[in-house]
Amino acid sequence: MKQQMVTLALTGFFLVAANPLWASDKVELTTRVSGVVDEVLVKSGQRVKKGAVLLRLDKTILQARFAEAAAEQTRAQADEADAKRDLERAQELFDRTVSSSSELEAATLALLRAQAALSVANARHVIAQQNLIDAELKAPFDAVVSAVPGGPGTVVVADCQPRPLVILESGQP
């Protein structure tokens, strides 16, 4: 599949606080995640309101990653609960002088590892959830679309210097 740059250009209006005059600028927008454009919801010359969805990426892979992260989170929660029970048992046995301090230390370390794994799983879940949200490109202010060079099927690559998907133009009303 050939990679293409998708650029949507919007012309919008905003008031510059330091100057009572209206200013005209172009703002280039892109998605924060990689994917394939599923649908473009705007046309060149169309007025859009702040928050309007301009385009959507196909969410199939992002939803699968979210489900995977949720499963990992559930597993990590169960592992943490097991480690807590093991530590309680080890502490009880140690208190009754039935087991050694090394067994108690091992149970403590196992709990710490389980808690660290849960923290990682929670972070991955948050990232996967945010990636789903970021698969929709929204207008950051009221604007007019000035160009839509790409369309459904366009491959978007989010990297250090991403290609613009939307260019917003602000100017005098």
Buried (B, 14 or more C-beta within 10 A) or exposed (E): EEEBBBBBBBBBBBEEEEEEEEEEEBBBBBBEBBBBBBEBBBEEEBBBEEEBEBBBBBBEBBBEBBEEBBEBBEEBBEBBEEBBEBBEBBBEBBEEEEBEEEBBEBBBEBBEEBBEBBEEBBEBBEEBBBBBEBBBBBBBBBBBBBBBBBEEEBBBEBEEEBBBBBBBBBBEE
